[in-house]
Amino acid sequence: MVADPLCWYIPGVSGSDRPILFVDVDGVISLFGFDLKGADGPQPPGPFHFIDGIPHCIGIDAGPRIERLQDAFDMVWATGWEEKANEYLPHLLGLPDLDLPVLRFDGRAVFGCAHWKIDVIDQYATGRAAAWIDDNLDDECRAWAAGRAEPTLLVQTAPEIGITDAQVDQLLAWAAEQAAA
């Protein structure tokens, strides 16, 4: 493990020319806000799992969608879950070899927005093209992305749906554009 104030650890490739993909968990992989009224009503969008005593609905197609992104990006967890993302999600997503760097936010998590992540994401992404998928992207996040010198893509999910095939396609097309540039 490499000591880094931004990460719990940095496995794998350094000096990669692939773009970085910052991946949030809540609202992207762990879904909430969906309607389950009535016994014959809509079904949850995935199975529930207890993580540290809290039920989380993990999107049924999240694993295959994350897997599709692995070859095009250097992926990084950018979530208040921090190290718990690697502790729980690889198994739940059916991706046992998924082992991503984890950004440290040192208790700065604020529910309902994502701009509290910007400083750490900005430092980690310095000099590299970067995409960020999150359900709580706000005007501060968009201003940060617009002001970066490096190519930057923000992809916002709906927390009751999470990451979609269309968003994966958008991310892959953008990564291919970066590789061609």
C-alpha positions, 0 to 999 in steps of 0.5 A, a space after each residue: 500500500 502506498 501512503 496517500 492522504 487522498 486514498 486509503 490505498 492505491 492499487 494497480 496502475 500508475 501513470 495510466 493514460 486512461 481517463 479516471 472515472 469517479 464512482 459514487 455508490 448511493 444513488 448509482 449502485 445502492 438505490 433509494 427513493 423508488 415506490 413500493 406501495 401495495 403488495 402488487 405494486 412495483 418490485 424493488 430495482 434489486 435485492 436488499 442487503 444489510 451493510 453494517 445493519 443498514 438495508 441497501 437495495 443494490 441495483 440488479 444490473 449495476 454489476 454488469 454495467 460497472 464491469 463494462 466500464 473497467 477496461 476504458 477507465 481507471 475507476 476510483 470510489 468517490 463515496 461516503 462509503 470510503 473503504 466499505 465500498 471495496 469491503 462489500 460491493 465486489 461480492 454484491 456486484 458479482 465482481 470479486 476482482 473489483 478492487 478500486 482506489 478509495 478516496 478519503 473524505 475524512 467525515 465531510 460527507 453531506 447527504 443530498 449534495 456532492 460538492 463536498 467531494 470536489 476538493 479531493 476529486 480535483 486533487 486526485 484528477 490533476 492533469 488527467 481526463 476525468 468522468 464522475 458519476 453521481 446522483 447528487 451533482 449540483 451547480 458547484 460540481 458543474 462549475 468545477 467541471 466546466 473550469 477544469 483544463 482537462 476534459 471532464 464529463 459529469 453523469 448524473 443518475 436518478 437515485 431510484 434507478 441508478 446507473 443505466 445502460 445509456 449512461 454506460 454507453 455515454 461514458 464509453 463513447 466519451 472514453 473512446 473520444 479521449 483515447 482518440 485525442 
